């Protein structure tokens, strides 16, 4: 993922409804959910949901497919993993492998001796 795509993805996720919808789709896996069920689970009107899902789709975070008369949305796991990889690619200063979770090494900071007041 490149910087522009990362900014678009983070911008799309920077809204509580879109973040909640994306997390729901991640939980449901690659099959996703029909738009009506997403609206029901999030408790928002379908017209509002359409706007939010389109923002996520434009950022490349969700896919859309038609099954008969229903639109299904699913998280794009490759895009999600690309975003996480971009955010953590320099984890730990590149000196150690952090594994799937970035856990930077804590550096001990020496405390400064306290000055006595005169």
ZIVENCOR-V91420 format. One record per residue. N is the residue number from 1. RES is the residue in one letter. SS is DSSP state (alpha for helix, beta for strand, coil for the rest). PSI is psi in radians with two decimals (999 if undefined). D_LAST is the distance of its C-alpha to the last C-alpha in Angstrom with 1 decimal. Layout:
n | res | ss | psi | d_last
N | RES | SS | PSI | D_LAST
N | RES | SS | PSI | D_LAST
This chain:
n | res | ss | psi | d_last
1 | X | coil | 2.47 | 58.1
2 | X | coil | 2.96 | 56.9
3 | X | alpha | -0.79 | 54.0
4 | X | alpha | -0.77 | 56.3
5 | X | alpha | -0.65 | 57.9
6 | X | alpha | -0.77 | 54.6
7 | X | alpha | -0.73 | 53.4
8 | X | alpha | -0.77 | 56.7
9 | X | alpha | -0.79 | 56.5
10 | X | alpha | -0.64 | 52.9
11 | X | alpha | -0.72 | 53.9
12 | X | alpha | -0.63 | 56.9
13 | X | alpha | -0.16 | 54.9
14 | X | coil | 0.69 | 52.3
15 | X | coil | 2.34 | 54.3
16 | X | alpha | -0.70 | 54.4
17 | X | alpha | -0.76 | 58.2
18 | X | alpha | -0.68 | 58.7
19 | X | alpha | -0.75 | 56.1
20 | X | alpha | -0.73 | 57.8
21 | X | alpha | -0.76 | 61.2
22 | X | alpha | -0.77 | 60.2
23 | X | alpha | -0.66 | 58.7
24 | X | alpha | -0.78 | 61.9
25 | X | alpha | -0.60 | 64.0
26 | X | alpha | -0.75 | 61.9
27 | X | alpha | -0.61 | 62.6
28 | X | alpha | -0.22 | 66.4
29 | X | coil | -2.95 | 66.7
30 | X | coil | -0.34 | 69.0
31 | X | coil | -0.46 | 71.8
32 | X | coil | -2.78 | 69.6
33 | X | beta | 2.67 | 70.7
34 | X | beta | 2.61 | 73.0
35 | X | alpha | -0.73 | 71.3
36 | X | alpha | -0.67 | 72.6
37 | X | alpha | -0.62 | 71.1
38 | X | alpha | -0.81 | 67.7
39 | X | alpha | -0.73 | 67.9
40 | X | alpha | -0.82 | 68.9
41 | X | alpha | -0.58 | 66.1
42 | X | alpha | -0.21 | 63.5
43 | X | coil | 0.68 | 65.0
44 | X | coil | 2.71 | 65.4
45 | X | coil | 2.52 | 68.5
46 | X | alpha | -0.64 | 70.3
47 | X | alpha | -0.67 | 70.0
48 | X | alpha | -0.71 | 66.2
49 | X | alpha | -0.72 | 66.2
50 | X | alpha | -0.77 | 68.5
51 | X | alpha | -0.83 | 65.9
52 | X | alpha | -0.72 | 63.1
53 | X | alpha | -0.61 | 65.2
54 | X | alpha | -0.62 | 66.3
55 | X | alpha | -0.75 | 62.7
56 | X | alpha | -0.68 | 62.1
57 | X | alpha | -0.73 | 65.4
58 | X | alpha | -0.61 | 64.6
59 | X | coil | -0.07 | 61.4
60 | X | coil | 0.27 | 63.5
61 | X | coil | -0.36 | 61.9
62 | X | beta | 2.71 | 65.1
63 | X | beta | 2.78 | 68.8
64 | X | beta | 2.40 | 71.7
65 | X | beta | 2.60 | 75.2
66 | X | beta | 2.29 | 78.2
67 | X | beta | 1.87 | 80.2
68 | X | coil | -2.01 | 83.3
69 | X | coil | 0.08 | 81.9
70 | X | beta | 2.54 | 78.4
71 | X | beta | 2.20 | 75.3
72 | X | beta | 2.43 | 73.2
73 | X | beta | 2.49 | 69.6
74 | X | beta | 2.60 | 67.8
75 | X | beta | 2.46 | 64.5
76 | X | coil | 1.73 | 64.7
77 | X | alpha | -0.53 | 63.0
78 | X | alpha | -0.73 | 63.2
79 | X | alpha | -0.74 | 61.2
80 | X | alpha | -0.80 | 58.7
81 | X | alpha | -0.61 | 58.2
82 | X | alpha | -0.69 | 58.0
83 | X | alpha | -0.84 | 55.2
84 | X | alpha | -0.72 | 53.2
85 | X | alpha | -0.73 | 53.9
86 | X | alpha | -0.74 | 52.7
87 | X | alpha | -0.44 | 49.4
88 | X | alpha | 0.12 | 48.7
89 | X | coil | -0.45 | 50.3
90 | X | coil | 0.40 | 47.0
91 | X | alpha | 2.46 | 45.5
92 | X | alpha | 0.42 | 43.2
93 | X | alpha | 0.26 | 43.2
94 | X | alpha | 0.10 | 46.8
95 | X | coil | -0.46 | 45.8
96 | X | coil | 2.75 | 47.1
97 | X | coil | 2.11 | 49.8
98 | X | coil | -0.22 | 48.4
99 | X | coil | -2.80 | 51.8
100 | X | coil | -0.30 | 53.1
101 | X | coil | 2.28 | 49.6
102 | X | coil | 1.99 | 46.7
103 | X | coil | 1.48 | 43.9
104 | X | coil | 2.58 | 41.2
105 | X | coil | 2.31 | 39.4
106 | X | coil | 2.31 | 35.8
107 | X | coil | 2.21 | 33.3
108 | X | coil | 2.27 | 30.4
109 | X | coil | 2.17 | 27.1
110 | X | coil | 2.34 | 24.4
111 | X | coil | 2.54 | 21.2
112 | X | coil | 2.43 | 18.1
113 | X | coil | 2.47 | 15.5
114 | X | coil | 2.42 | 12.6
115 | X | coil | 2.47 | 9.2
116 | X | coil | 2.41 | 6.4
117 | X | coil | 2.52 | 3.8
118 | X | coil | 999 | 0.0
